[in-house]
Amino acid sequence: MMLNDKKQTIDTRRRALEADNMSATTSATARPVKTRVFARSSDARRRWTTTTRAMASRHATVVLDKCHPTTTTVSSSRRLARSTTRSSTRANASDASVASVTESATESASSESFDWFQAWYPLRPTSFLDADEPNEVRVLGKKLVAYLDKTRGEWCVLEDSCPHRRAPLSLGYVQKDGALACRYHGWAFDGKDGTCVSIPMSVDETAEKTACASPRSCAQSFPCRVEDGILWVWPTSGADATLKSAGTPCATSLAEEGTLPGEWGMVELPVGYAPALENQFDPSHAEWLHAKYDEEGQLSDKANAGFVAMTKFNVREGTMNKDGFVVDHGGYNKSNADVSASRVFTAPCSSRSEYVDAKGKKYLSAAILYTPTEPGRTLMFTKFQAHQSGAVQGAGAKKVTPADRLNSLVSAPAKSLFDFYIDNFTSDPALVRVGLSHGTPPGSSAYNLGDQDILAMHGVEVEMESLDKPWKQSYYLPTPADAGVSTFRSWMDKHAGGRVAWARGVVDDASKVKSEAEQLDRYHRHTKHCVACKTALAELGKLEERCVLTSKYLLAGGLFLAVTGAAFDQQAPATISACLAGASLVGAEMVRDMQHEFVSSVPRRGVPKPKLW
């Protein structure tokens, strides 16, 4: 009897559940969801036509050439959706309507998902690239190599892996015919499509042609283009990728105000993509992190403009979608309190800011680009245009003291001699001077701002890793000034899977903790990526060797003159020689200091910790 009662109770509950599901399905059918599609402006809508199509899979490519056999890869988000749908169907086999609703919701979410592998990424300013050698680069964890094919006058990007024995092609060299040769066994590849054009160890010409005709002999090539002085790459290969990339504009070309004049700056930050972008959408941090402090360690009233609480910071209505968003905000110090600004985020890499004053006149323009290279490292490209004198603020110039003026006066002859050496005894004087403008004062003072940002961002990244909680639980964001950070994080959660999608085989599981020396490293941040800085550093190394060698000869000569001069009562030549030897050694030490500016922010002498504030 009790069993019958239980059975009747279960049947009753099942019928009630089916009735509820039927009602929910009928209700959903009766009230179809309305989808609103917004564009940033009528002009922007036309420009964005090619970039707003739904991308359900990461790269479903169908390629007809021999180097890229036909492949179809389903994105991880789509696989997860299918897995979820299958699980739901098994759990509710008798309820087809519930499975249908789940599948519909999944497809809708997929159409609004940003695909990390279907976008243009900036690799380097072309002025930073070595036109004579292969350049090692990375995007989304992919190891790539970029080189200039001078026979075509075009940059090419290949996977940094020779299909023969998987040695890095970036170790190779560019042949006179424009092919990239692997330095391990001499295999050579056409940079345009990755075709293997030479296998030196083939037994005869027929065997070489047969091997080169095999798809397995090809290096993987990627679409690339030069725009706004930057080499861009599309991190998916194949015919579909070529067609898709050709119809998709780079982020800088979408700026309504056009491109900015001047040269790009670029560094590789030793922090991840998320903290780097958060820093960009948090402008008020400058009033503390980049402020001047007095001798007592307090904010200086004289040296700083003085902060003003932000009251306006919001997402522009209708702009949030998988392709990015726009935020509008006001000023944050007494100097720019009446300024209004807009920040346009074009996924995944561009933040374009335009500031105008109370009269509607341009105040400041800023173009900042980001490329996630590998877990815990991000490229940052910067270009600024100040339209008014008060627009540029930050660490500023060091106060000139009487001691600085005296040192400048004493070192003037040495500086003139150094300039003469650069102009007459270096391999490329113009390129060396560009490198010196990047790596030595006053140009190197820009590293001070970067060091401040990096120490803060690294601290955030490490703490977030240790807390292992969603950002909404880890952060407390109660003020309007925090809206930029929450907007970016919300975009990541809603449209980008909450994190960067790395290339196959790249796992973001390493600790983000870096030593202070690593955080303050300059060589890996900038110097190794910039051909001008590498050239300048190499020439400074040669100058140091010559100064040391000169001092040795002068000391030896002075010793000889001292001995011989004693016999003739002539000590002046020996004294002069010794003085010149000492001057040469001082010069060598000064050149060492200059080289250190290219390598690290950690001081060469004393406590190995820079004074940043």
Wavefront OBJ file of the C-alpha trace (Angstrom):
o trace
v 0.000 0.000 0.000
v 2.789 2.393 0.918
v 4.565 1.647 -2.392
v 1.393 2.493 -4.343
v 1.082 5.789 -2.462
v 4.701 6.684 -3.228
v 4.223 5.823 -6.888
v 1.094 7.995 -7.106
v 2.978 10.875 -5.433
v 5.877 10.595 -7.902
v 3.479 10.448 -10.873
v 1.667 13.519 -9.586
v 4.941 15.487 -9.239
v 6.099 14.396 -12.700
v 2.820 15.572 -14.295
v 3.106 18.885 -12.462
v 6.700 19.363 -13.671
v 5.715 18.558 -17.263
v 2.858 21.059 -17.024
v 5.257 23.759 -15.770
v 7.713 23.036 -18.577
v 4.901 23.123 -21.140
v 3.743 26.444 -19.749
v 7.275 27.902 -19.815
v 7.795 26.768 -23.414
v 4.455 28.206 -24.516
v 5.253 31.490 -22.760
v 8.659 31.695 -24.437
v 7.059 31.042 -27.817
v 4.376 33.635 -27.272
v 6.874 36.366 -26.320
v 9.849 36.214 -28.706
v 12.999 37.951 -27.467
v 13.764 41.238 -29.168
v 17.401 41.790 -30.063
v 18.740 45.308 -30.229
v 21.834 45.959 -32.310
v 23.682 49.215 -31.712
v 26.446 50.927 -33.634
v 28.750 53.587 -32.288
v 27.748 55.962 -35.097
v 26.370 55.743 -38.642
v 29.885 55.946 -40.087
v 31.242 53.426 -37.616
v 28.359 51.064 -38.398
v 29.381 50.931 -42.037
v 33.016 50.395 -41.158
v 32.195 47.665 -38.711
v 30.038 45.659 -41.121
v 32.816 43.220 -41.866
v 33.678 42.663 -38.210
v 30.289 42.095 -36.562
v 29.304 38.759 -38.078
v 28.741 35.944 -35.620
v 31.792 33.684 -35.210
v 30.605 30.424 -33.679
v 33.880 28.561 -34.168
v 37.439 29.673 -33.537
v 38.665 28.866 -37.008
v 36.680 26.641 -39.347
v 39.029 26.912 -42.312
v 38.811 25.226 -45.679
v 42.093 25.620 -47.511
v 42.793 24.451 -51.018
v 46.574 24.869 -51.277
v 49.004 22.083 -50.497
v 50.637 23.829 -47.557
v 47.455 24.006 -45.477
v 45.332 20.861 -45.814
v 41.609 21.170 -45.176
v 40.853 21.398 -41.471
v 37.838 22.183 -39.389
v 38.380 23.168 -35.782
v 35.462 23.824 -33.477
v 35.988 26.468 -30.809
v 36.262 25.463 -27.188
v 33.150 27.475 -26.339
v 31.134 25.629 -28.993
v 32.401 22.270 -27.751
v 31.395 23.239 -24.227
v 27.966 24.277 -25.469
v 27.461 20.970 -27.247
v 28.623 19.056 -24.186
v 26.220 21.024 -21.998
v 23.348 20.403 -24.419
v 24.061 16.684 -24.564
v 24.161 16.477 -20.754
v 20.883 18.359 -20.510
v 19.269 16.099 -23.089
v 20.356 12.940 -21.278
v 19.022 14.272 -17.978
v 15.681 15.206 -19.532
v 15.231 12.684 -22.315
v 11.441 12.899 -22.141
v 11.361 16.701 -22.178
v 12.251 17.866 -25.703
v 11.090 21.411 -25.063
v 13.632 22.023 -22.260
v 16.493 20.791 -24.488
v 15.265 23.092 -27.264
v 15.298 26.147 -25.007
v 18.827 25.267 -23.745
v 20.166 24.908 -27.309
v 18.595 28.211 -28.367
v 20.158 30.059 -25.428
v 23.550 28.491 -26.179
v 23.471 29.534 -29.843
v 22.511 33.096 -28.843
v 25.439 33.329 -26.403
v 27.833 31.918 -29.021
v 26.829 34.588 -31.562
v 27.814 37.285 -29.049
v 31.186 35.726 -28.184
v 34.430 37.377 -29.238
v 36.771 34.997 -31.074
v 40.346 35.659 -30.000
v 41.758 33.983 -33.121
v 39.708 35.995 -35.639
v 41.209 39.443 -35.146
v 44.213 41.573 -36.055
v 46.965 41.980 -33.446
v 49.834 44.514 -33.530
v 53.230 42.817 -33.539
v 55.774 45.642 -33.699
v 56.173 49.156 -35.054
v 57.987 48.580 -38.336
v 60.723 50.940 -37.151
v 61.462 48.457 -34.330
v 61.889 45.472 -36.652
v 65.222 44.346 -38.083
v 64.818 44.396 -41.862
v 67.895 42.194 -42.359
v 67.204 39.417 -39.835
v 64.284 37.217 -38.717
v 62.378 38.744 -35.791
v 61.045 36.461 -33.058
v 57.499 37.448 -31.995
v 54.584 35.942 -30.048
v 50.809 36.321 -30.064
v 48.389 34.408 -27.801
v 51.264 32.091 -26.931
v 51.963 31.285 -30.596
v 55.661 31.456 -31.459
v 55.995 33.349 -34.745
v 58.788 34.795 -36.855
v 58.495 37.974 -38.945
v 60.933 38.931 -41.678
v 61.150 41.254 -44.659
v 61.222 39.641 -48.101
v 63.182 42.352 -49.910
v 62.531 40.793 -53.327
v 58.819 41.598 -52.858
v 59.195 44.468 -50.423
v 56.728 42.714 -48.089
v 56.794 41.508 -44.488
v 56.001 37.848 -43.934
v 54.972 35.967 -40.793
v 55.532 32.224 -40.327
v 55.238 29.846 -37.429
v 58.574 29.869 -35.616
v 59.042 26.143 -36.156
v 60.723 24.323 -39.027
v 58.596 21.342 -40.140
v 61.765 19.254 -40.506
v 62.976 18.949 -36.899
v 60.973 21.805 -35.280
v 63.968 24.078 -34.737
v 63.116 27.806 -34.404
v 63.123 29.553 -37.769
v 63.962 32.787 -35.931
v 67.491 31.363 -35.561
v 67.763 31.285 -39.344
v 68.637 33.874 -41.965
v 67.034 35.550 -44.973
v 68.455 34.394 -48.308
v 69.085 36.746 -51.207
v 66.101 35.245 -53.038
v 63.791 36.313 -50.169
v 63.306 32.844 -48.677
v 63.764 32.210 -44.952
v 66.372 29.518 -44.301
v 66.474 27.335 -41.203
v 69.920 27.426 -39.640
v 69.643 23.821 -38.380
v 69.678 21.968 -41.720
v 69.264 24.690 -44.347
v 65.628 24.101 -45.336
v 64.255 27.287 -46.952
v 60.679 28.586 -47.119
v 58.725 31.100 -49.169
v 57.361 33.591 -46.638
v 54.238 34.289 -48.667
v 52.609 30.878 -48.213
v 55.189 28.815 -46.300
v 56.077 26.584 -49.258
v 59.356 24.728 -48.840
v 61.653 25.758 -51.708
v 64.891 24.019 -50.761
v 66.011 20.870 -48.935
v 69.812 20.848 -49.330
v 70.387 17.275 -48.101
v 68.140 15.710 -50.766
v 70.012 13.052 -52.763
v 69.038 14.579 -56.116
v 66.793 17.204 -57.711
v 63.882 14.787 -58.195
v 63.908 13.741 -54.548
v 64.043 17.414 -53.504
v 61.048 18.319 -55.692
v 59.072 15.371 -54.334
v 59.809 16.348 -50.720
v 59.072 20.046 -51.325
v 55.743 19.123 -52.929
v 54.589 17.387 -49.765
v 52.299 19.450 -47.472
v 54.378 18.161 -44.561
v 57.384 20.161 -45.785
v 55.546 23.493 -45.532
v 55.907 26.058 -42.770
v 52.655 27.528 -41.451
v 52.095 31.071 -42.729
v 49.802 33.763 -41.310
v 48.099 36.809 -42.861
v 49.906 40.048 -42.035
v 49.791 43.667 -43.107
v 51.476 46.995 -42.369
v 49.142 49.764 -41.252
v 49.739 52.993 -39.325
v 53.428 52.146 -39.044
v 52.755 48.786 -37.357
v 53.086 45.195 -38.552
v 49.820 43.352 -37.738
v 49.145 39.609 -37.771
v 46.002 37.461 -37.969
v 46.803 34.442 -35.732
v 44.926 31.859 -37.834
v 46.309 30.354 -41.030
v 44.626 29.012 -44.146
v 42.538 30.230 -47.087
v 39.519 31.129 -44.963
v 41.746 33.160 -42.655
v 43.216 34.991 -45.652
v 39.765 35.912 -46.943
v 38.403 36.816 -43.514
v 41.401 38.961 -42.596
v 41.331 40.770 -45.952
v 37.804 42.015 -45.209
v 38.507 42.994 -41.608
v 40.047 46.382 -40.741
v 42.767 46.844 -38.156
v 41.677 48.648 -35.005
v 43.558 51.892 -35.720
v 41.705 52.391 -39.021
v 38.363 52.381 -37.156
v 39.172 55.505 -35.129
v 36.703 58.232 -36.091
v 39.333 60.919 -35.410
v 41.853 59.216 -37.691
v 45.393 58.105 -36.895
v 47.693 60.200 -34.727
v 50.965 61.722 -35.983
v 54.374 60.680 -34.721
v 56.118 57.419 -33.914
v 54.775 54.567 -31.809
v 56.383 53.629 -28.537
v 56.292 49.970 -27.477
v 57.157 47.891 -24.435
v 56.386 44.339 -23.341
v 54.870 44.527 -19.877
v 55.720 41.691 -17.464
v 52.032 41.457 -16.514
v 48.983 39.798 -18.026
v 46.378 41.180 -20.411
v 43.626 41.808 -17.831
v 45.610 43.955 -15.348
v 47.188 45.881 -18.240
v 43.782 46.791 -19.710
v 42.313 47.546 -16.284
v 45.099 50.076 -15.727
v 44.162 51.804 -18.984
v 40.492 52.148 -17.970
v 41.433 53.560 -14.566
v 42.724 57.091 -15.361
v 42.420 58.445 -11.817
v 45.273 56.199 -10.614
v 47.677 58.796 -12.052
v 46.855 61.200 -9.222
v 48.608 58.896 -6.750
v 50.749 56.382 -8.604
v 52.382 58.982 -10.880
v 52.222 61.947 -8.482
v 55.130 63.838 -6.935
v 55.857 63.358 -3.233
v 57.776 65.615 -0.869
v 60.732 64.705 1.334
v 58.376 63.455 4.045
v 56.730 61.037 1.634
v 53.494 63.014 1.379
v 51.703 64.214 -1.752
v 53.275 67.494 -2.794
v 50.771 70.348 -2.993
v 53.136 72.430 -5.105
v 54.178 69.779 -7.652
v 50.738 68.213 -8.266
v 47.568 69.638 -9.739
v 45.453 68.147 -6.961
v 42.895 65.401 -7.467
v 39.183 65.927 -8.079
v 36.637 63.183 -7.425
v 35.216 61.766 -10.658
v 31.430 62.093 -10.837
v 30.899 60.925 -14.405
v 32.095 57.579 -15.735
v 29.628 55.414 -17.640
v 29.188 53.092 -20.610
v 27.696 54.825 -23.623
v 24.273 53.328 -24.206
v 24.113 50.591 -26.819
v 27.865 50.290 -27.431
v 28.639 47.151 -25.392
v 28.949 44.123 -27.683
v 31.509 41.465 -28.605
v 33.473 43.999 -30.638
v 34.049 46.340 -27.702
v 32.420 49.309 -25.980
v 32.665 53.061 -25.373
v 32.927 54.785 -21.994
v 32.556 58.511 -21.277
v 34.061 60.218 -18.261
v 35.045 63.579 -16.836
v 38.247 64.949 -15.368
v 40.049 63.784 -12.260
v 42.310 66.687 -11.180
v 42.071 70.462 -10.877
v 43.874 70.924 -14.167
v 41.417 68.858 -16.227
v 38.275 69.105 -14.056
v 36.227 70.631 -16.905
v 37.482 68.124 -19.496
v 35.272 65.425 -21.009
v 36.693 62.234 -22.456
v 35.596 59.193 -24.429
v 37.473 55.889 -24.511
v 36.688 53.536 -27.375
v 37.696 49.931 -26.776
v 37.989 47.944 -30.002
v 38.414 44.296 -29.098
v 40.841 42.878 -28.408
v 43.650 45.369 -28.641
v 42.768 49.047 -28.994
v 41.864 51.845 -26.585
v 41.469 55.231 -28.268
v 40.860 58.232 -26.005
v 39.765 61.717 -27.006
v 39.670 64.557 -24.468
v 37.927 67.912 -25.094
v 37.730 70.966 -22.831
v 34.620 72.834 -21.705
v 34.574 74.803 -24.969
v 34.665 71.641 -27.069
v 38.269 72.155 -28.167
v 40.581 69.175 -28.403
v 42.654 68.679 -25.280
v 44.464 65.343 -25.616
v 44.394 62.304 -27.918
v 45.785 58.927 -26.932
v 46.053 55.686 -28.899
v 47.071 52.620 -26.883
v 47.265 49.082 -28.256
v 47.725 45.763 -26.443
v 48.720 42.277 -27.558
v 48.755 39.304 -25.154
v 51.998 37.527 -26.054
v 51.995 34.753 -23.448
v 50.526 34.221 -19.975
v 51.838 36.995 -17.750
v 53.210 39.199 -20.590
v 51.538 41.843 -22.765
v 52.780 44.179 -25.498
v 51.723 47.813 -25.097
v 51.951 50.372 -27.929
v 51.482 54.071 -27.162
v 51.041 57.275 -29.118
v 49.910 60.611 -27.660
v 49.069 64.012 -29.093
v 48.693 66.940 -26.702
v 46.531 69.681 -28.215
v 46.949 72.013 -25.230
v 49.983 72.758 -23.055
v 48.400 71.526 -19.813
v 47.412 68.143 -21.231
v 50.632 66.239 -20.526
v 51.175 65.390 -16.880
v 52.868 62.644 -14.903
v 56.319 62.182 -13.458
v 57.623 65.229 -15.294
v 61.215 66.384 -15.543
v 63.713 66.176 -12.716
v 64.398 69.456 -10.946
v 67.742 70.888 -12.098
v 70.089 71.585 -9.176
v 73.319 73.662 -9.094
v 75.250 70.385 -8.934
v 73.550 69.283 -12.165
v 74.587 72.530 -13.871
v 78.205 72.141 -12.729
v 78.292 68.521 -13.912
v 76.884 69.590 -17.283
v 79.590 72.243 -17.632
v 82.408 69.824 -16.739
v 81.124 67.045 -18.990
v 80.510 69.283 -22.029
v 83.893 68.456 -23.681
v 83.297 64.723 -23.130
v 79.835 65.024 -24.664
v 81.248 66.745 -27.739
v 83.838 63.984 -28.102
v 81.119 61.339 -27.690
v 78.976 62.984 -30.396
v 81.983 63.057 -32.712
v 82.561 59.338 -32.101
v 78.904 58.445 -32.790
v 78.881 60.388 -36.058
v 82.154 59.003 -37.383
v 82.893 55.603 -35.859
v 79.575 53.735 -35.580
v 77.892 51.473 -38.123
v 74.692 53.544 -38.450
v 74.874 56.928 -36.661
v 71.225 57.836 -37.290
v 69.953 54.513 -35.937
v 72.277 54.704 -32.924
v 70.965 58.169 -32.061
v 67.386 56.880 -32.159
v 68.391 54.107 -29.767
v 70.126 56.594 -27.457
v 66.971 58.734 -27.421
v 65.030 55.666 -26.208
v 67.480 54.256 -23.694
v 69.424 57.136 -22.119
v 68.309 60.337 -20.334
v 66.160 62.262 -20.916
v 64.327 59.667 -23.032
v 64.803 56.886 -20.497
v 62.865 58.888 -17.875
v 59.717 57.376 -19.430
v 60.761 54.099 -17.804
v 60.001 55.699 -14.423
v 56.267 55.872 -15.211
v 56.352 52.328 -16.546
v 58.082 51.040 -13.421
v 55.388 52.603 -11.232
v 52.609 51.009 -13.291
v 54.290 47.604 -13.442
v 54.879 47.331 -9.704
v 51.203 48.135 -9.052
v 49.807 45.903 -11.823
v 52.030 42.992 -10.834
v 50.831 43.288 -7.247
v 47.213 43.176 -8.434
v 47.838 40.150 -10.659
v 49.616 38.147 -7.953
v 46.982 38.936 -5.337
v 44.133 38.001 -7.686
v 45.906 34.719 -8.374
v 46.269 33.949 -4.667
v 42.659 34.875 -3.847
v 41.355 32.685 -6.688
v 37.961 34.405 -6.627
v 35.875 36.190 -9.271
v 36.782 39.858 -9.633
v 33.416 40.972 -8.227
v 34.285 39.246 -4.963
v 37.934 40.311 -4.917
v 37.468 43.994 -5.834
v 35.419 46.556 -3.943
v 34.483 49.276 -6.457
v 32.188 51.824 -4.749
v 33.058 55.043 -6.656
v 32.266 56.331 -10.174
v 36.031 56.350 -10.841
v 35.936 52.527 -10.731
v 33.416 52.213 -13.573
v 36.051 51.761 -16.273
v 37.525 48.705 -14.567
v 34.118 47.101 -13.951
v 33.081 47.795 -17.568
v 36.137 46.087 -18.997
v 35.777 43.123 -16.649
v 32.085 42.821 -17.545
v 32.963 42.778 -21.248
v 35.505 40.017 -20.614
v 32.936 37.946 -18.711
v 30.057 38.449 -21.115
v 31.787 38.318 -24.489
v 35.341 36.945 -24.139
v 35.029 33.945 -21.852
v 36.453 35.818 -18.857
v 40.061 35.334 -19.965
v 42.411 35.209 -22.941
v 42.059 32.144 -25.183
v 45.623 30.925 -25.639
v 46.938 28.891 -28.561
v 46.747 25.120 -28.405
v 49.329 23.694 -26.034
v 49.717 26.963 -24.063
v 48.490 26.567 -20.488
v 48.074 29.533 -18.166
v 49.043 27.688 -15.001
v 52.431 29.195 -14.115
v 52.777 31.454 -11.097
v 52.585 35.164 -11.935
v 55.065 36.024 -9.176
v 58.137 37.827 -10.560
v 61.100 39.199 -8.673
v 61.530 42.949 -8.434
v 64.517 42.704 -10.778
v 62.309 40.990 -13.383
v 59.641 43.636 -13.010
v 62.198 46.424 -13.439
v 64.030 44.728 -16.325
v 64.372 46.981 -19.368
v 66.097 44.673 -21.830
v 63.159 42.280 -22.167
v 60.649 45.093 -21.789
v 61.921 47.140 -24.700
v 65.554 46.903 -25.804
v 65.491 43.419 -27.350
v 62.379 44.325 -29.372
v 63.855 47.545 -30.828
v 66.506 47.378 -33.546
v 67.657 50.938 -32.774
v 68.217 50.183 -29.080
v 69.994 46.902 -29.829
v 72.262 48.709 -32.281
v 72.997 51.502 -29.797
v 73.736 48.984 -27.022
v 76.110 47.051 -29.290
v 77.953 50.235 -30.289
v 78.264 51.314 -26.655
v 79.808 47.926 -25.896
v 82.399 48.492 -28.609
v 83.128 51.984 -27.281
v 83.668 50.611 -23.777
v 86.180 48.043 -25.100
v 88.026 50.759 -27.009
v 88.159 53.030 -23.960
v 89.592 50.238 -21.813
v 92.106 49.263 -24.506
v 93.144 52.897 -24.959
v 93.707 53.271 -21.217
v 95.949 50.178 -21.230
v 98.122 51.581 -24.026
v 98.302 55.003 -22.354
v 99.287 53.489 -19.012
v 101.970 51.372 -20.677
v 103.203 54.428 -22.570
v 103.178 56.523 -19.419
v 105.269 53.930 -17.586
v 107.805 53.903 -20.427
v 107.924 57.705 -20.530
v 108.333 57.866 -16.759
v 111.369 55.566 -16.890
v 112.996 57.239 -19.877
v 111.973 60.705 -18.783
v 113.743 60.272 -15.452
v 117.021 59.998 -17.336
v 116.421 63.323 -19.122
v 114.484 65.036 -16.297
v 111.295 65.091 -18.423
v 108.244 64.016 -16.414
v 105.585 65.963 -18.297
v 104.953 63.355 -21.066
v 104.487 60.589 -18.494
v 102.106 62.744 -16.475
v 100.036 63.622 -19.548
v 99.856 59.979 -20.593
v 98.701 58.907 -17.123
v 96.030 61.629 -17.079
v 94.716 60.538 -20.480
v 94.635 56.923 -19.298
v 92.589 57.964 -16.288
v 90.227 59.973 -18.487
v 89.798 56.951 -20.733
v 88.911 54.758 -17.753
v 86.390 57.355 -16.545
v 84.920 57.361 -20.048
v 84.627 53.564 -19.975
v 82.750 53.777 -16.674
v 80.379 56.401 -18.068
v 79.695 54.176 -21.075
v 78.927 51.269 -18.709
v 76.362 53.476 -16.994
v 74.801 54.270 -20.368
v 74.614 50.569 -21.245
v 72.935 49.811 -17.927
v 70.144 52.268 -18.837
v 69.167 49.856 -21.634
v 69.172 46.814 -19.349
v 67.514 47.581 -16.017
v 65.954 50.226 -13.776
v 67.838 48.738 -10.819
v 70.789 51.033 -9.966
v 74.303 49.772 -10.734
v 75.603 51.047 -7.415
v 74.271 51.139 -3.903
v 70.936 49.680 -2.843
v 69.490 47.686 -5.793
v 66.143 49.466 -5.637
v 65.237 52.525 -7.712
v 63.705 55.624 -6.149
v 60.406 55.892 -8.028
v 58.714 58.518 -5.852
l 1 2 3 4 5 6 7 8 9 10 11 12 13 14 15 16 17 18 19 20 21 22 23 24 25 26 27 28 29 30 31 32 33 34 35 36 37 38 39 40 41 42 43 44 45 46 47 48 49 50 51 52 53 54 55 56 57 58 59 60 61 62 63 64 65 66 67 68 69 70 71 72 73 74 75 76 77 78 79 80 81 82 83 84 85 86 87 88 89 90 91 92 93 94 95 96 97 98 99 100 101 102 103 104 105 106 107 108 109 110 111 112 113 114 115 116 117 118 119 120 121 122 123 124 125 126 127 128 129 130 131 132 133 134 135 136 137 138 139 140 141 142 143 144 145 146 147 148 149 150 151 152 153 154 155 156 157 158 159 160 161 162 163 164 165 166 167 168 169 170 171 172 173 174 175 176 177 178 179 180 181 182 183 184 185 186 187 188 189 190 191 192 193 194 195 196 197 198 199 200 201 202 203 204 205 206 207 208 209 210 211 212 213 214 215 216 217 218 219 220 221 222 223 224 225 226 227 228 229 230 231 232 233 234 235 236 237 238 239 240 241 242 243 244 245 246 247 248 249 250 251 252 253 254 255 256 257 258 259 260 261 262 263 264 265 266 267 268 269 270 271 272 273 274 275 276 277 278 279 280 281 282 283 284 285 286 287 288 289 290 291 292 293 294 295 296 297 298 299 300 301 302 303 304 305 306 307 308 309 310 311 312 313 314 315 316 317 318 319 320 321 322 323 324 325 326 327 328 329 330 331 332 333 334 335 336 337 338 339 340 341 342 343 344 345 346 347 348 349 350 351 352 353 354 355 356 357 358 359 360 361 362 363 364 365 366 367 368 369 370 371 372 373 374 375 376 377 378 379 380 381 382 383 384 385 386 387 388 389 390 391 392 393 394 395 396 397 398 399 400 401 402 403 404 405 406 407 408 409 410 411 412 413 414 415 416 417 418 419 420 421 422 423 424 425 426 427 428 429 430 431 432 433 434 435 436 437 438 439 440 441 442 443 444 445 446 447 448 449 450 451 452 453 454 455 456 457 458 459 460 461 462 463 464 465 466 467 468 469 470 471 472 473 474 475 476 477 478 479 480 481 482 483 484 485 486 487 488 489 490 491 492 493 494 495 496 497 498 499 500 501 502 503 504 505 506 507 508 509 510 511 512 513 514 515 516 517 518 519 520 521 522 523 524 525 526 527 528 529 530 531 532 533 534 535 536 537 538 539 540 541 542 543 544 545 546 547 548 549 550 551 552 553 554 555 556 557 558 559 560 561 562 563 564 565 566 567 568 569 570 571 572 573 574 575 576 577 578 579 580 581 582 583 584 585 586 587 588 589 590 591 592 593 594 595 596 597 598 599 600 601 602 603 604 605 606 607 608 609 610 611 612 613
